[in-house]
Amino acid sequence: MQQLSASDPGFAAAFDALVAARREAATDVARDVAAILRAVKDDGAAAVAAYTKRLDRHDLDETGWRIAPAACRAALDALAPDLRAALELAAARIRTYHERQRPVDSDYVDDAGVRLGARWRPVDAAGLYVPGGRAAYPSSLLMNAIPARVAGVARLAMVTPTPDGQINPLVLAAAALAGVDEVWRVGGAQGVAALAYGAGPIAPVDVVTGPGNAWVAEAKRQLYGVVGIDMVAGPSEIVVIADAANDPDWIAADLLSQAEHDTTTQSILFTDVAAFAEAVAAAVDRQLGDLATAATARAAWDANGAIILVDTLADAVPLSDRLAPEHLQLAVAEPQPLFDRVRHAGSVFMGRHTPEAIGDYVAGPNHVLPTGRRARFASGLSVLDFMKRTSFLQLDAPALAALGPATVALADAEGLPAHARSVALRLRP
């Protein structure tokens, strides 16, 4: 864990290194993923089955490609009442939040008499990738499936790895609750390829969303253009800007809430009181002592964690903007003045009682967010990722007479005579 002070002479160089640090997996997977995608494109179901047998250790023809909707419904019905209530609360809040994102069509006539507008429509089919194996996240399933449903997508197809043929029943329960139409026992790059190209019983989709490992992220990157994707996500990250009035244990827990995801996670604290910084560092060490995920969290904290002392908390905002973090917590009594200055963050959590973890589950906003400084130009998953906008315009003869001459002049200037002629012919008496 790095300890930096903005007043130190070497701070600028040290912070530059922190911003520039690349935490993606060191293994170059692009070539391997390209081979998998080619195999699925060329050989379809046979390639998917072969990779599943090799990597997930089961035969799709024996275990079955598809998990029946009845099995998903049974998993939902079998949940403990408090867990089912938690899932239902999360689903309801996610749905309500995303319903407010639905765009409105436009249709108007301007001063030249031209009718213009835009019409929004959902894609026909969306593919959802849900991790399996080391971690299973029903919350991510809800975050991906519910916005697609709110957008009006007619078909939701989900792929998920099932090592040794086994799947987390909580994932099946979430699939039933979110209204997923198809659940396929396929994961990895081959699962993404099956969604993009189609493979055997899996029909192709228009958009693929959802988190995954480095192979899944690389498959989405290479398949963009064949299908739409949400984003190419990297390791998780959190920045906390906190004053000394916070309980150090609270802030330590916030930092570890992301560190436990993966050894490549980045957790950074900005504060303006040295004693508080030391108290948080000590609290992190204490909490790691009894954390079930301590091995992962410790490795992430040691390699990528940082506590940065600034003169004022306002000074932390431009530094945070350079990091453009996936998650930004403003753990202060009055967060609005700091929030007003924030330019780049995937999602912001405001106040002492708004830990990032609440946003991962039940708050409502989407937890699929840009990482790796991509919040400088990208946004979190939304209803718009499952929709496309079609513009339209309509001219009558007077409107064409008003705009046509300028069009002809510009087309001639660009050396496109057929463009000019298509308009000029209509302008003749």
C-alpha positions in Angstrom: 0.0 0.0 0.0 1.4 3.4 -1.0 1.3 6.3 1.3 1.6 9.6 -0.5 1.4 13.3 0.5 0.5 16.0 -2.0 3.0 18.3 -0.2 6.0 16.0 -0.9 8.4 17.0 -3.6 8.1 13.7 -5.4 4.3 13.6 -5.3 3.6 14.5 -8.9 5.7 11.8 -10.3 4.4 9.2 -7.8 0.8 10.1 -8.6 1.5 10.0 -12.3 2.7 6.4 -11.9 -0.5 5.6 -9.9 -2.7 7.0 -12.7 -0.8 5.2 -15.4 -0.6 1.8 -13.7 -2.1 -0.9 -15.8 -3.8 -3.6 -13.7 -5.2 -5.8 -16.4 -4.1 -9.4 -16.4 -0.5 -9.8 -17.6 -1.3 -12.7 -19.8 -1.7 -11.8 -23.5 -5.0 -13.5 -24.3 -5.8 -11.8 -27.6 -4.4 -14.6 -29.8 -6.0 -17.4 -27.8 -9.4 -15.6 -27.9 -9.1 -15.0 -31.6 -8.6 -18.7 -32.2 -11.7 -19.5 -30.1 -13.8 -17.0 -31.9 -12.7 -18.4 -35.3 -13.5 -22.0 -34.2 -17.0 -21.1 -33.0 -17.7 -19.1 -36.2 -16.5 -21.9 -38.4 -17.6 -25.0 -36.5 -20.5 -23.7 -34.4 -21.9 -26.1 -31.8 -19.1 -28.6 -32.1 -16.5 -26.0 -31.1 -18.6 -24.7 -28.2 -19.1 -28.3 -27.0 -15.4 -29.0 -27.3 -14.3 -25.9 -25.4 -16.9 -26.6 -22.7 -15.7 -30.1 -22.2 -12.1 -29.0 -22.0 -12.5 -26.0 -19.8 -15.7 -26.7 -17.7 -15.3 -30.5 -17.6 -18.7 -31.6 -18.8 -20.3 -32.8 -22.0 -23.1 -30.5 -23.1 -24.9 -33.4 -24.9 -25.1 -35.2 -21.6 -25.7 -32.4 -19.1 -27.9 -30.5 -21.6 -27.2 -27.2 -23.3 -30.1 -25.3 -21.9 -31.4 -25.0 -18.3 -35.2 -25.2 -18.4 -37.2 -22.2 -17.3 -38.9 -24.5 -14.8 -35.6 -25.1 -13.1 -35.1 -21.4 -12.7 -38.5 -20.9 -11.3 -38.0 -23.8 -8.9 -34.7 -22.2 -7.7 -36.6 -19.0 -7.0 -39.3 -20.8 -5.1 -36.8 -22.6 -3.0 -35.0 -19.5 -1.8 -35.1 -18.7 1.9 -37.8 -16.0 2.4 -35.4 -13.3 3.5 -33.1 -13.9 0.5 -36.0 -13.9 -1.9 -37.2 -10.7 -0.4 -33.8 -9.1 -0.8 -33.6 -10.1 -4.5 -37.1 -8.8 -5.1 -36.3 -5.5 -3.4 -33.2 -5.2 -5.6 -35.1 -6.0 -8.7 -37.9 -3.6 -8.0 -35.5 -0.7 -7.2 -33.3 -1.4 -10.3 -36.4 -1.5 -12.5 -37.8 1.8 -11.1 -34.5 3.6 -11.6 -34.0 2.4 -15.1 -37.6 3.1 -16.2 -36.7 6.8 -15.8 -33.9 6.3 -18.4 -36.3 5.5 -21.3 -35.8 8.1 -24.0 -38.6 10.0 -25.6 -39.1 10.1 -29.4 -39.0 13.5 -31.1 -41.0 14.8 -34.1 -41.2 18.4 -35.1 -41.4 20.8 -38.2 -38.8 23.5 -38.4 -39.0 27.0 -39.9 -38.1 25.7 -43.4 -41.1 23.3 -43.3 -38.9 20.2 -42.8 -40.2 17.5 -40.6 -37.5 16.0 -38.5 -37.2 13.7 -35.5 -35.9 10.5 -34.0 -37.5 7.3 -33.0 -36.1 4.9 -30.3 -36.6 1.1 -30.6 -35.1 -1.8 -28.7 -32.8 -4.3 -30.2 -34.5 -7.6 -31.0 -32.3 -9.8 -28.8 -29.7 -9.3 -26.1 -27.2 -11.7 -24.7 -26.2 -11.6 -21.1 -22.9 -13.0 -19.8 -23.1 -14.1 -16.1 -19.8 -15.3 -14.5 -19.6 -18.7 -12.9 -17.0 -20.8 -11.3 -14.9 -18.7 -8.9 -17.7 -16.2 -8.3 -21.4 -16.1 -9.1 -23.2 -12.7 -9.0 -27.0 -12.8 -9.2 -26.8 -9.0 -8.6 -25.0 -8.6 -11.9 -27.6 -10.6 -13.7 -30.4 -8.3 -12.4 -28.3 -5.2 -13.4 -28.0 -6.5 -17.0 -31.3 -8.2 -17.5 -33.7 -5.6 -16.0 -32.5 -2.6 -18.1 -32.9 -4.8 -21.2 -36.5 -5.7 -20.2 -37.2 -2.0 -19.5 -35.9 -1.1 -23.0 -38.4 -3.6 -24.4 -36.0 -6.3 -25.7 -38.1 -9.3 -26.7 -35.5 -12.0 -26.2 -33.0 -12.3 -23.4 -30.4 -15.2 -23.8 -28.0 -15.8 -20.9 -24.8 -17.8 -21.0 -23.0 -18.9 -17.9 -20.2 -21.3 -17.2 -21.1 -24.4 -15.2 -17.9 -26.1 -14.0 -18.5 -29.8 -13.7 -22.1 -29.1 -14.8 -23.0 -27.3 -11.6 -24.6 -23.9 -11.4 -25.3 -21.6 -8.5 -29.1 -21.8 -7.7 -29.1 -18.2 -6.7 -28.2 -17.3 -10.3 -31.1 -19.4 -11.6 -33.4 -17.7 -9.2 -32.3 -14.2 -10.3 -32.8 -15.3 -14.0 -36.4 -16.3 -13.2 -37.0 -13.0 -11.3 -35.6 -10.9 -14.1 -37.5 -12.7 -16.9 -34.6 -14.2 -18.8 -35.9 -16.3 -21.6 -33.0 -18.7 -22.2 -30.2 -19.9 -19.9 -27.3 -21.8 -21.6 -24.6 -23.9 -19.9 -21.8 -22.2 -21.8 -19.2 -19.7 -20.6 -15.9 -18.1 -21.5 -15.0 -16.6 -24.9 -16.8 -19.5 -26.6 -20.0 -18.4 -24.8 -19.7 -14.8 -26.0 -18.9 -16.1 -29.5 -22.0 -18.4 -29.4 -24.2 -15.3 -28.6 -22.6 -13.3 -31.4 -22.5 -15.8 -34.2 -25.1 -18.3 -33.1 -24.1 -21.9 -32.4 -26.3 -25.0 -32.6 -29.4 -24.3 -30.5 -28.2 -20.8 -29.5 -29.5 -18.2 -31.9 -27.4 -15.0 -32.4 -28.2 -11.8 -30.5 -27.7 -8.1 -31.3 -26.0 -6.9 -28.1 -23.8 -8.7 -25.5 -23.4 -7.3 -22.0 -22.2 -8.5 -18.7 -18.9 -8.9 -16.7 -16.4 -11.7 -17.1 -12.7 -12.6 -16.9 -9.9 -11.4 -19.2 -11.0 -13.9 -21.9 -14.6 -12.7 -21.8 -13.6 -9.1 -21.9 -11.3 -9.7 -24.9 -13.9 -11.7 -26.7 -16.4 -8.8 -26.4 -13.7 -6.4 -27.6 -12.9 -8.5 -30.7 -16.6 -9.1 -31.5 -17.7 -5.5 -31.3 -19.1 -4.7 -34.7 -20.6 -8.2 -35.1 -22.6 -7.3 -32.0 -22.9 -4.3 -29.8 -21.3 -4.5 -26.3 -21.7 -2.6 -23.1 -18.0 -2.0 -22.5 -14.7 -3.7 -22.1 -14.4 -3.8 -18.3 -11.2 -4.2 -16.3 -10.4 -4.6 -12.6 -12.6 -2.9 -10.2 -11.6 0.3 -8.4 -12.8 2.7 -5.6 -11.7 6.1 -4.6 -12.9 7.4 -1.2 -12.6 11.1 -0.2 -13.1 11.2 3.6 -12.7 13.7 6.4 -11.5 12.8 9.9 -15.0 12.8 11.3 -15.6 9.4 9.8 -15.2 6.2 11.8 -11.9 4.7 10.5 -13.4 1.2 10.5 -16.2 2.3 8.2 -13.7 3.7 5.6 -11.5 0.6 5.9 -14.4 -1.6 5.2 -15.3 0.5 2.2 -11.8 0.1 0.8 -11.8 -3.6 1.4 -15.3 -4.0 -0.2 -13.6 -3.6 -3.6 -10.2 -5.1 -2.7 -11.9 -8.5 -2.1 -13.1 -8.7 -5.7 -9.7 -9.5 -7.2 -6.0 -9.1 -6.6 -5.9 -6.4 -9.3 -8.5 -4.1 -7.7 -7.4 -0.6 -6.8 -8.6 1.0 -3.5 -7.5 4.6 -2.8 -8.3 7.0 0.1 -7.8 10.8 0.0 -8.0 12.6 3.4 -6.7 15.8 4.9 -5.7 14.5 8.3 -2.5 12.4 8.8 -3.8 10.8 12.0 -7.0 9.7 10.3 -5.0 8.2 7.4 -2.9 6.2 9.9 -6.1 5.1 11.7 -7.7 3.8 8.5 -4.5 1.9 7.5 -4.5 0.2 11.0 -8.2 -0.6 10.6 -7.6 -2.2 7.2 -4.9 -4.4 8.8 -7.3 -5.4 11.6 -10.2 -6.2 9.3 -8.0 -8.3 7.1 -7.4 -10.6 10.0 -10.9 -12.0 10.0 -12.0 -11.5 6.4 -12.9 -14.7 4.6 -11.6 -13.1 1.4 -8.4 -11.9 3.1 -6.0 -13.5 0.7 -7.4 -11.7 -2.3 -8.1 -8.4 -0.5 -4.6 -8.3 1.1 -2.9 -8.9 -2.3 -5.0 -6.1 -3.9 -4.4 -3.7 -1.0 -0.6 -4.4 -0.9 -0.1 -4.1 -4.6 -2.7 -1.4 -5.6 -3.9 0.3 -2.5 -3.0 3.9 -1.6 -3.6 6.5 1.1 -3.0 10.0 -0.1 -2.8 13.0 2.2 -4.0 16.3 0.7 -4.1 19.9 2.2 -7.9 20.1 1.7 -10.5 17.7 0.5 -11.2 20.0 -2.4 -7.7 19.3 -3.6 -8.6 15.6 -3.9 -11.2 16.2 -6.5 -9.0 17.1 -9.5 -6.7 14.2 -8.5 -9.7 11.8 -8.4 -10.8 13.2 -11.8 -7.4 12.1 -13.2 -8.1 8.6 -12.0 -11.7 8.7 -13.3 -12.6 5.9 -10.9 -15.3 3.4 -11.4 -16.7 4.2 -7.9 -16.2 7.5 -6.0 -17.3 7.9 -2.4 -17.6 11.3 -0.9 -17.6 10.5 2.8 -18.3 13.9 4.3 -21.2 15.6 6.0 -22.0 17.9 3.1 -21.0 16.1 -0.1 -22.7 18.4 -2.6 -20.0 21.0 -2.9 -17.4 18.3 -3.7 -19.8 16.5 -6.1 -20.4 19.8 -8.0 -16.7 19.8 -8.8 -16.4 16.1 -9.9 -16.0 15.7 -13.6 -15.1 12.0 -14.1 -16.5 9.0 -12.2 -18.6 6.0 -13.1 -20.9 6.4 -10.1 -20.7 8.7 -7.0 -21.8 7.8 -3.5 -22.6 10.8 -1.4 -22.3 11.2 2.4 -21.1 9.1 5.3 -24.1 6.7 5.1 -23.7 5.8 1.4 -21.2 3.0 1.1 -20.4 1.8 -2.4 -21.6 -1.7 -1.5 -25.2 -0.4 -1.2 -25.0 0.5 -4.9 -23.8 -3.0 -5.8 -27.2 -4.5 -4.8 -30.3 -2.6 -3.9 -29.9 1.2 -4.5 -31.1 1.2 -8.1 -28.4 2.7 -10.3 -26.5 0.2 -12.4 -23.3 -1.3 -11.0 -21.9 -2.1 -14.4 -19.5 0.8 -14.7 -16.5 1.9 -16.7 -13.1 1.0 -15.3 -9.5 1.8 -16.1 -10.0 5.6 -16.4 -12.7 5.0 -19.0 -15.2 7.1 -17.0 -13.5 10.1 -18.8 -15.5 9.2 -21.9 -17.9 6.3 -21.0 -21.0 5.8 -18.8 -22.4 2.9 -16.8 -24.8 0.3 -18.3 -28.2 1.8 -19.0 -31.4 1.2 -20.9 -29.8 3.0 -23.9 -27.4 0.1 -24.3 -30.3 -2.0 -25.4 -31.8 0.6 -27.8 -31.0 2.4 -31.0 -32.1 5.7 -32.4 -33.4 6.1 -35.9 -33.5 9.6 -37.3 -36.1 10.6 -39.9 -37.0 13.6 -42.0 -39.7 14.6 -44.5 -39.6 17.4 -47.0 -42.3 18.7 -49.3 -41.5 20.7 -52.5 -41.2 24.1 -50.8 -38.9 22.7 -48.1 -36.7 21.1 -50.8 -36.6 24.4 -52.6 -35.4 26.1 -49.4 -32.6 23.5 -48.7 -31.8 22.1 -52.1 -29.6 24.8 -53.7 -27.2 24.7 -50.7 -27.1 20.9 -50.9 -26.3 21.0 -54.6 -23.5 23.5 -54.0 -21.9 21.4 -51.2 -22.2 18.1 -53.2 -20.5 19.8 -56.3 -17.8 21.1 -54.0 -17.1 17.6 -52.7 -16.9 16.2 -56.2 -20.1 14.1 -55.9 -22.2 14.9 -58.9 -24.7 12.1 -58.4 -25.5 13.6 -55.0 -26.0 17.0 -56.6 -28.1 15.6 -59.4 -30.5 13.7 -57.1 -31.5 17.0 -55.6 -31.1 19.3 -58.6 -33.5 17.2 -60.7 -36.2 17.8 -58.1 -35.6 21.5 -58.2 -36.4 21.9 -61.9 -39.8 23.6 -62.7 
